[in-house]
Amino acid sequence: MVNSSGDPINSAYLAVEGTNISTVTNSDGYFSLKIPADMQEVSVTVSHLGYRSRTLPLEFFKSENVVIELQETMEELSEVSILSYTDPRAVVENMLKNRGNNYFEDRATMTAFYRETIKRGRKNVSLSEAVVTIHKTPYNSMSDDDIALVKARKTADYDRLDTVALKLRGGPYNPLSIDLMKNPTYIFGQDELERFEFSFDQPTKINDRYLYVVNFKEEDQGMPWYYGKLYIDARSFTLVKASFNLNVDNRSAATDLFVKKKPGGTKVYPVEVHYDIQYRERDGRWYYGYGNTNLEFVVNWKRRLFNSRYKVSSELAVTDWKINTEGKVKKDNTFLSNRVVMADDISGFADVGFWGENNIIEPDKSIENAIDKIRKRLEEN
């Protein structure tokens, strides 16, 4: 996927019309989209914020080395009459007020692919991948979502960790927890907007939808504070996408938030915290589609000249979903705790046959490439 200048477009969304099948491009603009053999007459919609969407027949994708070019949106969106709001805070208020109407009000069962990586410098030291089932509660419910493990695999090279085994607690609950429409108080609820400053950015368009782009940041910046962008549909006030950071310049407070345990003689603190969330639409209702958390930590030993930097990434992509008509699911031993450490706690779910003969985790491949490989295995099991 490239723009008119030939530059790759990451996070472009491809969806098979009339189905739940979708994917997104990776950082190099590559994607992998597997479609059942009995779907020959379908079309694929390609879209990205700020670009004109394209709808292509399946035949287009059958040649090798397919390149899809998207043209930047040239329309002066600020003059479109539908973008009538002049107060960005009012747009956010409507976004929160309408979440019960815009998002699923039924329980849903989602199949998702999870990947977690820990890098020291440029080298991977810990990798975990899993197929999970998300038991999603209604968006107007205060009940928590649950995650059950289907299959998993992991690898770790702790020799690269300088005797510090950096581990991520929470696993797939981390990218799921940033579902701002399910958990609005993660950043701000209806009664907390006064703590934030809002401003309009240049509006944009996706899939013929006009979007307000609202910048936000917390006014009290003494403790770690949030800032970022909200992409909000101009007609329905649906949150389509959010990209935000947590400022962690207050090193002591940030350490208390993110570091639960560390050895003596070290200082461990986060230096970057970034989140992305994307929603998908079906039949007029929206649902969680993709979440990504990226953290960077510094480990500083008292008697060492140089410190070490670790990047921790966790991403969760929904590959299929259905309405749950059976009500609340009874928990069993496949359900994960929200304190799970994937690198330690998933050994009982390993299955060499499920992952195929090449049982090596490929950290440099996109999450979509991995989804493509395991989808057939899911159908066979």
Buried (B, 14 or more C-beta within 10 A) or exposed (E): BBBEEEEBBBBBBBBBEEEBBBBBBBEEBBBBBBBEEEEEEBBBBBBBBBBBBBEBEBEEBEEEEEEBBBEEBEEEBEEEEEBEBEEBBEBBBBBBEBBEBBBBEBBBBBBBBBBBBBBBEEEBBBBBBBBBBBBBBBBEEEEEBBBBBBBBBBBBEEEBBBEBBBBBBBBBBBBBBBBBBBBBEBBBEEEEBEEBEBEBEEBBBBBEBBBBBBBBBBEEEEBBBBBBBBBBBBEBBBBBBBBBBBBBEBBEBBBEBBBEEBEEEBBBBBEBBBBBBBBBBBEEBBBBBBBBBBBBBBBBBEEEEEBBBBBBBBBBBBBBBEEBEEEEBEEEEEBBEBEBBBBEBBEEBEBEEBBEEEEEBEBEBBBBBBBBBBBEBBEEE
